[in-house]
Amino acid sequence: MGKLIRTINAIILPAVAPSNRIPHRWFFPAAAAYAALALPVSVLAMQGSIAGPRALAHPLGHAHEMLVGFALGVVAGYQLPPMTYGRLAAMFGLWLAGRVLFLAFPGSFAASGADTLFVLTLALYIAPRLFVAAKKLRNLALPLVLSGLCVAAALFDAFLHVALAVLLQALVLAFVLLLCALMLFMGGRILAPAVAGQFYRQGRNLATRVQPRIEAALLIVVGIAIVATAFPRAGAVVRLACVAAGLLALARLARWHIWECRGRPDLICLGIGYTWLAFGLVALGASDTGPLRTAAIHCVTVGALGTLTFNVMAGTVMLRARLERADEPRLVWGTALIAAAAVLRIGGALAGAAAPLMLVAAAACWSAAYLILLWLLADALRVVRRPHPPSAEA
């Protein structure tokens, strides 16, 4: 297996060089624009307020585009290595073709083919490199989860042609849990060092950083939940594992003491996203079917995924542009709008007659947040492209 991975890396890595194109410059703005447009269109289409597109007027189409379209677009921008213009254009073209074909010809083999080719190519580019780079056993979780997401996305498109509701519902839950595993893992890799660095600047020391034992326990219980989704009678196992994961995530978050970071609203925003994730996992464990399960899923997909992708996309581009994230109010605006969207969407799942209005309001808040992100990305990318002034020595 190791020899096979090294062989694949040998094929891929020669095309990777620091001077080549950076994938997030393409995928992040496109994913943000798609999130801002597709979600409100989907909500209005499902309510019958507008006529199109038919794919977004169905809950499964809505889930497909938010998970396979939006979420994996963000994953591609964050995880793909720098690559040549041609290879990046091909990857981005496959993602874009999947979106266009799914909206124009829902349920077609052309749409499924584009998506499947995209996710399999994505797995080929990111998984072998990360498997080789993993020096510790727990670090294998990242390539395993990313590979699982790509497989789940390919199965999602395949199961749309089978049209078995039970299979699709189980797969959507597995997909959401895989995203939870990814956010839990990346939370430790992004938040812990950032908080520790801020504590150091404040003259303090953060002893509990990655917290490997809690991280390992988190990955194990979420892995159990993911595997258990494949068995119809294992619902209790899924729920118990989700509650355990949520409580472990809350304990881990509490030990980071993010609220003690002075003058760092950007870290507080990331902490809010992680909090949504922890409560979302507990809510998944406390629910089974019906409105409660819908509310729990949107606690994860709107609250956690929305907040964390917003802040990670913005933070990644701002870091490359050498912009100060602590002084950027748009991070707070977007986080607040996504929180409002999550509260309204959860309320809409539980409300009666007021639900349609709450869903429209939630979609409006979500769209506004991602339009703010587009604004922020445009500003940061302009700084990145600006030529550096010549040095005094030159």
C-alpha positions as CSV (number, residue, x, y, z in Angstrom):
1,M,0.0,0.0,0.0
2,G,2.8,2.4,0.9
3,K,4.6,1.7,-2.3
4,L,1.4,2.4,-4.3
5,I,1.0,5.7,-2.5
6,R,4.6,6.7,-3.2
7,T,4.1,5.9,-6.9
8,I,1.0,8.0,-7.1
9,N,2.8,10.9,-5.4
10,A,5.7,10.6,-7.9
11,I,3.2,11.1,-10.7
12,I,1.4,14.0,-9.1
13,L,4.1,16.0,-7.2
14,P,6.3,16.9,-10.2
15,A,3.4,19.2,-11.3
16,V,3.4,20.9,-8.0
17,A,5.7,23.9,-7.4
18,P,5.4,27.0,-5.3
19,S,5.4,29.2,-8.3
20,N,2.3,27.5,-9.7
21,R,-1.3,28.5,-9.3
22,I,-2.9,28.5,-5.9
23,P,-6.2,26.6,-5.9
24,H,-7.9,28.7,-3.2
25,R,-7.8,31.8,-5.5
26,W,-10.2,30.0,-7.8
27,F,-12.2,27.8,-5.5
28,F,-12.9,30.1,-2.6
29,P,-14.5,32.9,-4.5
30,A,-16.5,30.5,-6.6
31,A,-17.7,28.5,-3.5
32,A,-18.6,31.7,-1.7
33,A,-20.6,33.0,-4.7
34,Y,-22.3,29.7,-5.1
35,A,-23.3,29.6,-1.4
36,A,-24.6,33.1,-1.6
37,L,-26.8,32.3,-4.6
38,A,-27.7,28.6,-4.5
39,L,-29.1,28.5,-1.0
40,P,-31.7,31.3,-1.2
41,V,-32.7,30.1,-4.6
42,S,-33.2,26.6,-3.3
43,V,-35.3,27.8,-0.3
44,L,-37.5,29.9,-2.5
45,A,-37.8,27.1,-5.1
46,M,-38.8,24.5,-2.4
47,Q,-41.5,26.9,-1.2
48,G,-42.8,27.4,-4.7
49,S,-42.0,31.2,-4.6
50,I,-39.9,30.9,-7.8
51,A,-39.9,28.5,-10.7
52,G,-36.4,27.2,-11.0
53,P,-34.1,25.4,-11.0
54,R,-35.9,22.1,-10.5
55,A,-32.8,20.4,-8.9
56,L,-32.8,22.9,-6.0
57,A,-36.5,22.6,-5.4
58,H,-36.1,19.2,-3.8
59,P,-34.5,18.6,-0.4
60,L,-32.1,16.0,-1.8
61,G,-31.0,18.4,-4.5
62,H,-30.5,21.1,-1.8
63,A,-28.4,18.8,0.3
64,H,-26.4,17.6,-2.7
65,E,-25.4,21.1,-3.7
66,M,-24.6,22.3,-0.2
67,L,-22.5,19.2,0.6
68,V,-21.1,18.0,-2.7
69,G,-21.1,21.4,-4.4
70,F,-20.3,24.0,-1.8
71,A,-18.5,22.0,1.0
72,L,-16.2,20.0,-1.4
73,G,-15.5,23.2,-3.3
74,V,-14.1,24.7,-0.1
75,V,-12.2,21.5,0.7
76,A,-10.6,21.6,-2.8
77,G,-9.5,25.2,-2.3
78,Y,-8.0,24.4,1.1
79,Q,-6.4,21.0,0.5
80,L,-5.3,21.0,-3.1
81,P,-1.5,21.8,-3.5
82,P,-0.3,24.5,-5.9
83,M,-0.4,23.1,-9.4
84,T,0.1,24.1,-13.0
85,Y,-2.5,26.4,-14.7
86,G,-3.7,23.5,-16.9
87,R,-4.3,21.1,-14.1
88,L,-6.0,23.7,-11.9
89,A,-8.2,24.8,-14.7
90,A,-9.2,21.1,-15.3
91,M,-10.0,20.6,-11.7
92,F,-12.0,23.8,-11.4
93,G,-13.7,23.1,-14.7
94,L,-14.9,19.7,-13.4
95,W,-16.3,21.3,-10.3
96,L,-18.0,24.0,-12.3
97,A,-19.4,21.5,-14.8
98,G,-20.9,19.5,-12.0
99,R,-22.7,22.5,-10.7
100,V,-24.0,23.7,-14.1
101,L,-25.0,20.2,-15.3
102,F,-26.7,19.3,-11.9
103,L,-28.8,22.5,-12.1
104,A,-29.6,22.2,-15.8
105,F,-30.0,18.5,-16.1
106,P,-30.8,17.1,-12.6
107,G,-30.5,13.4,-12.2
108,S,-28.5,13.1,-15.5
109,F,-25.6,10.8,-16.0
110,A,-23.6,13.8,-17.4
111,A,-24.0,15.7,-14.1
112,S,-23.1,12.6,-12.0
113,G,-20.2,11.9,-14.3
114,A,-18.7,15.4,-13.8
115,D,-19.1,15.3,-10.1
116,T,-17.7,11.8,-9.8
117,L,-14.7,12.6,-11.9
118,F,-14.1,15.7,-9.9
119,V,-14.2,14.0,-6.5
120,L,-12.1,11.1,-7.6
121,T,-9.4,13.4,-9.0
122,L,-9.6,15.4,-5.8
123,A,-8.9,12.3,-3.8
124,L,-6.0,11.4,-6.1
125,Y,-4.4,14.8,-5.5
126,I,-4.8,15.1,-1.8
127,A,-5.0,11.7,-0.2
128,P,-1.7,10.1,-1.2
129,R,0.3,13.2,-0.3
130,L,-1.3,13.4,3.1
131,F,-0.9,9.6,3.8
132,V,2.8,9.9,3.2
133,A,3.1,13.1,5.2
134,A,1.4,11.6,8.3
135,K,4.0,10.9,10.9
136,K,1.7,10.0,13.7
137,L,-1.2,7.5,13.7
138,R,-3.8,10.1,14.5
139,N,-2.7,12.3,11.6
140,L,-3.9,9.5,9.3
141,A,-7.4,10.7,10.2
142,L,-7.2,13.6,7.8
143,P,-6.5,11.7,4.5
144,L,-9.0,9.0,5.6
145,V,-11.8,11.5,6.3
146,L,-11.0,13.4,3.0
147,S,-11.1,10.1,1.1
148,G,-14.3,9.2,2.8
149,L,-15.9,12.5,1.8
150,C,-14.9,11.9,-1.8
151,V,-16.3,8.4,-1.8
152,A,-19.5,9.6,-0.1
153,A,-19.9,12.3,-2.8
154,A,-19.5,9.7,-5.6
155,L,-22.0,7.4,-3.9
156,F,-24.4,10.4,-3.4
157,D,-24.5,10.9,-7.2
158,A,-24.8,7.1,-7.8
159,F,-27.7,6.7,-5.3
160,L,-29.6,9.5,-6.9
161,H,-30.1,7.1,-9.9
162,V,-31.2,4.3,-7.6
163,A,-33.7,6.5,-5.9
164,L,-33.9,4.6,-2.6
165,A,-34.8,7.1,0.1
166,V,-33.4,5.0,2.9
167,L,-30.0,4.7,1.3
168,L,-29.9,8.5,0.5
169,Q,-30.9,9.5,4.0
170,A,-28.2,7.3,5.6
171,L,-25.6,8.6,3.1
172,V,-26.5,12.2,3.8
173,L,-26.1,11.6,7.6
174,A,-22.7,9.8,6.9
175,F,-21.6,12.8,4.8
176,V,-22.5,15.2,7.5
177,L,-20.6,13.2,10.1
178,L,-17.6,13.0,7.8
179,L,-17.7,16.8,7.7
180,C,-17.9,16.8,11.5
181,A,-14.8,14.7,11.7
182,L,-13.0,17.0,9.3
183,M,-14.0,20.1,11.3
184,L,-13.1,18.4,14.6
185,F,-9.6,17.5,13.2
186,M,-8.9,20.8,11.6
187,G,-10.2,22.7,14.6
188,G,-7.3,21.3,16.6
189,R,-4.8,22.2,13.9
190,I,-6.1,25.7,13.4
191,L,-7.5,26.9,16.7
192,A,-5.0,25.4,19.2
193,P,-1.8,26.9,17.8
194,A,-3.5,30.3,17.1
195,V,-4.8,30.5,20.7
196,A,-1.4,29.4,22.1
197,G,0.3,32.1,20.0
198,Q,-2.0,34.7,21.4
199,F,-1.5,33.5,24.9
200,Y,2.3,33.8,24.4
201,R,1.9,37.4,23.3
202,Q,-0.2,38.0,26.4
203,G,2.7,36.6,28.6
204,R,0.9,33.3,29.3
205,N,1.2,29.7,28.3
206,L,-1.5,27.4,27.0
207,A,-0.8,23.9,28.2
208,T,-3.7,22.2,26.6
209,R,-3.1,22.6,22.8
210,V,-3.9,19.7,20.5
211,Q,-5.0,17.5,23.4
212,P,-4.1,14.2,21.6
213,R,-6.1,11.9,23.9
214,I,-9.3,13.9,23.5
215,E,-8.7,14.2,19.8
216,A,-8.1,10.5,19.4
217,A,-11.3,9.7,21.4
218,L,-13.2,12.2,19.2
219,L,-12.0,10.6,16.0
220,I,-12.8,7.1,17.3
221,V,-16.4,7.9,18.4
222,V,-17.2,9.9,15.2
223,G,-15.7,7.0,13.2
224,I,-18.0,4.6,15.0
225,A,-21.0,6.8,14.2
226,I,-20.0,7.0,10.5
227,V,-19.7,3.3,10.2
228,A,-22.9,2.7,12.1
229,T,-24.9,4.8,9.6
230,A,-24.5,1.9,7.1
231,F,-26.6,-0.4,9.4
232,P,-30.4,0.5,9.7
233,R,-30.7,-1.0,13.2
234,A,-27.7,0.8,14.6
235,G,-29.4,4.1,15.1
236,A,-28.9,4.0,18.9
237,V,-25.1,3.5,18.3
238,V,-25.0,6.5,16.0
239,R,-26.8,8.7,18.5
240,L,-24.7,7.6,21.5
241,A,-21.5,8.2,19.6
242,C,-22.7,11.7,18.5
243,V,-23.5,12.7,22.0
244,A,-20.1,11.4,23.2
245,A,-18.3,13.3,20.4
246,G,-20.2,16.5,21.2
247,L,-19.4,16.4,24.9
248,L,-15.7,15.6,24.1
249,A,-15.6,18.6,21.7
250,L,-17.1,20.9,24.4
251,A,-14.5,19.7,26.9
252,R,-11.7,20.3,24.4
253,L,-13.0,23.8,23.5
254,A,-13.3,24.7,27.2
255,R,-9.7,23.8,27.8
256,W,-8.5,26.2,25.1
257,H,-9.9,29.2,27.0
258,I,-10.5,31.1,23.8
259,W,-12.6,33.8,25.6
260,E,-9.3,34.9,27.4
261,C,-7.7,36.0,24.1
262,R,-7.7,39.8,24.2
263,G,-8.3,41.8,21.1
264,R,-8.8,38.7,18.9
265,P,-12.4,38.6,17.6
266,D,-11.2,36.4,14.7
267,L,-10.3,33.6,17.2
268,I,-13.7,34.1,19.0
269,C,-15.4,33.6,15.6
270,L,-13.6,30.3,15.0
271,G,-14.5,29.3,18.6
272,I,-18.2,30.1,17.8
273,G,-18.0,27.8,14.8
274,Y,-16.5,25.0,17.0
275,T,-19.2,25.6,19.6
276,W,-21.9,25.1,16.9
277,L,-20.2,21.9,15.9
278,A,-20.2,20.5,19.5
279,F,-23.8,21.4,20.1
280,G,-24.8,20.1,16.7
281,L,-23.3,16.7,17.5
282,V,-25.1,16.5,20.8
283,A,-28.3,17.5,19.0
284,L,-27.8,14.8,16.4
285,G,-27.5,12.3,19.2
286,A,-30.6,13.6,21.0
287,S,-32.8,13.3,17.8
288,D,-33.8,10.5,15.6
289,T,-36.2,11.6,12.8
290,G,-38.5,14.4,12.0
291,P,-38.1,18.1,12.8
292,L,-35.6,17.6,15.6
293,R,-33.2,15.7,13.4
294,T,-33.7,18.4,10.7
295,A,-32.8,21.1,13.3
296,A,-29.8,19.1,14.4
297,I,-28.4,18.6,10.9
298,H,-28.7,22.4,10.2
299,C,-27.0,23.2,13.5
300,V,-24.0,21.4,11.9
301,T,-24.4,22.4,8.3
302,V,-25.4,26.1,8.8
303,G,-24.0,26.9,12.2
304,A,-20.7,24.9,12.3
305,L,-19.9,24.4,8.6
306,G,-21.1,27.9,7.6
307,T,-19.1,29.7,10.4
308,L,-15.9,27.6,10.0
309,T,-15.8,27.7,6.2
310,F,-16.5,31.5,6.2
311,N,-13.6,32.2,8.7
312,V,-11.2,29.6,7.3
313,M,-11.6,30.9,3.7
314,A,-11.2,34.5,4.8
315,G,-8.3,33.7,7.2
316,T,-6.4,31.7,4.6
317,V,-6.5,34.5,2.0
318,M,-5.8,37.2,4.5
319,L,-2.8,35.4,5.8
320,R,-1.3,35.1,2.4
321,A,-2.0,38.8,1.9
322,R,-0.4,39.6,5.2
323,L,-3.6,41.4,6.4
324,E,-4.3,41.6,10.1
325,R,-7.3,39.4,10.9
326,A,-7.8,40.8,14.4
327,D,-8.7,44.2,12.9
328,E,-11.1,42.9,10.3
329,P,-14.8,43.6,11.3
330,R,-16.2,41.7,8.4
331,L,-15.3,38.5,10.1
332,V,-17.5,39.4,13.0
333,W,-20.3,40.6,10.7
334,G,-20.3,37.3,8.7
335,T,-20.1,35.2,11.8
336,A,-23.1,37.0,13.3
337,L,-25.1,36.7,10.2
338,I,-24.4,33.0,9.9
339,A,-25.4,32.6,13.6
340,A,-28.7,34.4,12.8
341,A,-29.2,32.1,9.8
342,A,-28.6,29.0,12.0
343,V,-31.0,30.1,14.7
344,L,-33.7,31.0,12.1
345,R,-33.2,27.7,10.2
346,I,-33.4,25.7,13.4
347,G,-36.4,27.6,14.5
348,G,-38.0,27.1,11.0
349,A,-37.5,23.3,11.4
350,L,-39.4,23.4,14.8
351,A,-42.0,26.1,14.0
352,G,-45.4,25.6,12.5
353,A,-47.1,28.3,10.4
354,A,-44.2,30.7,10.8
355,A,-41.7,28.3,9.3
356,P,-41.7,29.6,5.7
357,L,-40.9,33.2,6.8
358,M,-38.1,32.0,9.1
359,L,-36.6,29.9,6.3
360,V,-36.5,32.9,3.9
361,A,-35.0,35.1,6.7
362,A,-32.4,32.4,7.4
363,A,-31.5,32.2,3.7
364,A,-31.2,36.0,3.5
365,C,-28.8,36.1,6.4
366,W,-26.7,33.3,5.0
367,S,-26.5,34.9,1.6
368,A,-25.6,38.3,3.1
369,A,-22.7,36.6,5.1
370,Y,-21.3,35.0,1.9
371,L,-21.6,38.2,-0.1
372,I,-19.5,39.9,2.7
373,L,-17.0,37.0,2.3
374,L,-16.8,37.7,-1.4
375,W,-16.1,41.4,-0.7
376,L,-13.4,40.4,1.8
377,L,-11.8,37.8,-0.5
378,A,-11.8,40.3,-3.4
379,D,-9.9,42.9,-1.2
380,A,-7.4,40.3,0.0
381,L,-6.8,38.8,-3.4
382,R,-6.1,42.2,-4.8
383,V,-3.4,42.7,-2.2
384,V,-1.9,39.3,-3.0
385,R,-1.7,40.1,-6.7
386,R,-0.2,43.5,-6.1
387,P,3.5,43.5,-7.1
388,H,5.9,43.9,-4.2
389,P,8.0,47.1,-4.2
390,P,11.7,46.6,-5.1
391,S,14.0,46.2,-2.2
392,A,16.6,48.9,-1.4
393,E,19.4,46.4,-2.3
394,A,18.0,45.9,-5.7
